Structure formats: structure tokens, C-alpha cells
Amino acid sequence: MNAHAERLVRTVRAECTDRMLIAGEQHLRAVLSEYVGHYNTGRSHQGHGMGLRAPDDAPDVIAFPGPAARIQRRTRLAGLINEYRQAA
């Protein structure tokens, strides 16, 4: 369990908190809350045969690159992190 916690802390520091100036405890809590939302739903994870999928992707759909006009970008943490999804 300790290894999982250490990996999460290292990932949060590398992708989030080392790249911004934290102004206080309340700001840190808001930043971490936003990042955890991204980490659990929008970020791709490798696993189960090294497939690269976001957690809410349908398991039976194979994603093919689409035209750039059909891709939507969602910024998180004031543009520090971007999430990309296909437009409906």
C-alpha cells in the first residue's frame, strides 16, 4: 500500500504542484480536488494489457484518430492540464 501512496504523491507533484505557486491551505485543497478529479476520470491509465484508456471509456470501442474539428479540449487547473475528447 505504501508504494501506491508514494506513486500517487510523486505523480501529483510532477504533474501539478511543482508547476504552480500554492498560496495557502485552502488553495492547495482546491488544486488537489481538481487534480484528483482529472486523475480519476480524465487521465489515461495503462493497465490490463497495456491498453491506454481513460477510466470512463467504453471497453468495447477501439478509438481511431478523428479529424481535428471533432476533438474538444477541456482545460483544468487554469490551463496546466488539458483533457481531449471526441465531439458528439
C-alpha positions as CSV (number, residue, x, y, z in Angstrom):
1,M,0.0,0.0,0.0
2,N,2.8,2.4,0.8
3,A,4.2,2.0,-2.8
4,H,0.8,3.1,-4.2
5,A,0.7,6.2,-2.0
6,E,4.3,7.1,-2.9
7,R,3.5,6.7,-6.6
8,L,0.4,9.0,-6.3
9,V,2.3,11.6,-4.4
10,R,5.1,11.6,-7.0
11,T,2.6,11.9,-9.8
12,V,0.7,14.8,-8.1
13,R,4.0,16.6,-7.5
14,A,5.4,16.1,-11.0
15,E,2.2,16.9,-12.9
16,C,0.6,19.5,-10.7
17,T,2.0,21.1,-7.5
18,D,5.6,21.5,-8.7
19,R,4.3,23.6,-11.6
20,M,2.3,26.2,-9.6
21,L,2.6,28.5,-6.7
22,I,0.3,27.4,-3.9
23,A,-1.0,30.4,-1.9
24,G,-2.3,28.6,1.2
25,E,-4.0,25.5,2.6
26,Q,-7.4,26.4,1.1
27,H,-5.8,26.9,-2.4
28,L,-3.9,23.6,-2.0
29,R,-7.1,21.8,-1.2
30,A,-8.9,23.3,-4.2
31,V,-6.0,22.4,-6.5
32,L,-5.8,18.8,-5.2
33,S,-9.5,18.4,-5.5
34,E,-9.5,19.5,-9.2
35,Y,-6.4,17.3,-9.9
36,V,-7.9,14.2,-8.3
37,G,-11.0,14.7,-10.5
38,H,-8.7,14.7,-13.5
39,Y,-6.7,11.8,-12.3
40,N,-9.7,9.6,-11.7
41,T,-11.8,10.4,-14.7
42,G,-9.9,12.2,-17.5
43,R,-6.4,10.9,-17.3
44,S,-5.3,7.9,-19.3
45,H,-4.1,4.9,-17.4
46,Q,-2.1,2.0,-18.6
47,G,-3.1,-1.4,-17.4
48,H,-4.9,-4.6,-18.4
49,G,-2.7,-5.5,-21.4
50,M,-1.1,-2.0,-21.5
51,G,-4.2,-0.5,-23.2
52,L,-4.2,3.3,-22.9
53,R,-7.7,4.3,-22.0
54,A,-9.4,6.8,-19.7
55,P,-11.4,5.2,-16.9
56,D,-14.8,6.2,-18.4
57,D,-14.0,4.9,-21.9
58,A,-16.2,2.1,-23.2
59,P,-14.2,-1.2,-23.1
60,D,-15.6,-2.5,-26.4
61,V,-14.8,0.6,-28.5
62,I,-11.4,0.9,-30.4
63,A,-10.6,4.6,-30.7
64,F,-9.3,5.8,-34.1
65,P,-7.8,9.2,-34.7
66,G,-10.5,11.6,-35.8
67,P,-10.4,14.9,-37.6
68,A,-9.2,17.8,-35.5
69,A,-12.6,19.6,-35.9
70,R,-14.2,16.7,-34.0
71,I,-11.9,17.0,-30.9
72,Q,-12.9,19.1,-27.9
73,R,-10.3,20.3,-25.4
74,R,-11.2,20.9,-21.7
75,T,-8.7,22.9,-19.7
76,R,-8.2,22.1,-16.0
77,L,-6.2,23.9,-13.3
78,A,-6.2,27.2,-15.4
79,G,-4.7,25.5,-18.4
80,L,-2.0,23.5,-16.7
81,I,-3.7,20.3,-17.7
82,N,-5.8,19.6,-20.9
83,E,-8.2,16.8,-21.5
84,Y,-9.3,15.9,-25.0
85,R,-12.5,14.1,-26.1
86,Q,-14.3,13.5,-29.3
87,A,-17.1,15.9,-30.0
88,A,-20.6,14.3,-30.2
